[in-house]
Amino acid sequence: MSTYTIYSAKTHFSRLIEEACAGEEVVIARGKQPLVKLVPIEAKPPARVFGAMKGRASVTEAFFEPLPEDELRVWES
């Protein structure tokens, strides 16, 4: 774990980012009091793929039947 003062962190910010991305724990402190930890953002989750659920779900004729009156009232309120 590397600890840097705010002044030092401002001066060497690019290097600290590289250290954090390399897995080093980087802490920025005000005097001797640690304030924040610099960590890399995790990789983006995979993008959604159109048609990924194809063949996993089915829609029966019951889907197209009208809803009962009591359930329609709940949806319309």
matplotlib code that plots the C-alpha trace (Angstrom):
import matplotlib.pyplot as plt

x = [0.0, 1.3, 0.2, 0.6, -0.3, -2.8, 0.0, 2.1, -0.9, -1.7, 1.9, 2.1, -1.5, -0.8, 1.7, -0.7, -3.4, -1.0, -0.1, -3.8, -4.5, -1.5, -3.2, -1.3, -3.4, -3.0, -4.1, -4.3, -4.0, -4.3, -1.2, -1.1, -4.9, -5.9, -8.8, -9.4, -8.3, -7.6, -8.9, -9.5, -13.0, -13.9, -14.3, -17.7, -20.3, -20.8, -23.2, -26.7, -27.1, -30.3, -31.9, -30.0, -33.2, -34.3, -35.6, -35.5, -39.0, -42.3, -45.6, -48.8, -52.2, -53.2, -50.8, -53.2, -56.4, -58.0, -57.3, -60.1, -62.0, -60.6, -57.0, -57.8, -59.0, -55.7, -53.7, -55.9, -55.8]
y = [0.0, 3.4, 6.5, 10.0, 13.4, 15.5, 17.8, 14.8, 13.1, 16.2, 16.4, 12.7, 11.9, 10.1, 7.8, 7.0, 6.1, 3.7, 2.2, 1.7, 0.1, -2.3, -3.5, -1.4, 0.1, 3.9, 5.9, 9.7, 11.4, 14.9, 15.0, 11.6, 11.1, 8.8, 10.2, 8.2, 5.1, 5.2, 2.0, 1.1, 0.8, -2.8, -3.8, -3.0, -5.8, -7.5, -5.8, -7.2, -9.3, -9.1, -12.5, -13.9, -15.4, -17.0, -20.5, -20.0, -18.5, -19.3, -17.4, -19.4, -18.3, -17.5, -14.5, -12.9, -13.5, -10.5, -9.9, -10.5, -7.4, -7.3, -7.4, -4.7, -2.4, -2.8, -1.9, 1.1, 2.6]
z = [0.0, -1.0, 0.8, -0.7, 0.5, -1.5, -2.8, -3.9, -5.5, -7.5, -8.7, -9.6, -10.5, -13.8, -12.1, -9.3, -11.8, -13.4, -10.0, -9.2, -12.5, -12.0, -8.7, -6.2, -3.4, -3.5, -0.5, -0.5, 2.8, 4.3, 6.5, 8.2, 8.0, 5.1, 3.1, 0.0, -1.8, -5.6, -7.3, -10.9, -12.3, -13.1, -16.7, -18.2, -18.0, -21.4, -23.7, -24.2, -27.3, -29.3, -29.4, -26.4, -24.9, -28.2, -27.4, -23.6, -23.2, -24.9, -25.3, -25.3, -26.6, -23.0, -23.2, -25.7, -23.8, -22.1, -18.4, -15.9, -14.9, -11.3, -12.6, -15.2, -12.5, -10.6, -13.7, -14.6, -11.1]

ax = plt.figure().add_subplot(projection="3d")
ax.plot(x, y, z, "-o")
ax.set_aspect("equal")
plt.show()
